[in-house]
């Protein structure tokens, strides 16, 4: 049950990061979950674990890390679209 809860929270974090950046995460729901997990890892590596913990994620660093990840991914994807005509 806790693994399912982690997937749900990871997906919400990824979706929220995409909404903050204003760019959809590629891959739909799976992409949101992956962005949430990797974003949580980045955020906790940069900021540590503070704030409320839900589903095994420290929410504040996870959202900040996911925003960073989605922003960088959107820049890379945007530059790749410009180069291929």
Secondary structure, 3 states (H helix, E strand, C coil): CHHHHHHHHHHHHHHHHHHHHCCCCCCHHHHHHHHHHHHHHHHHHHHCCCCCEECCEEHHHHHHHHHHHHHHHHHHHHHHHHHCC
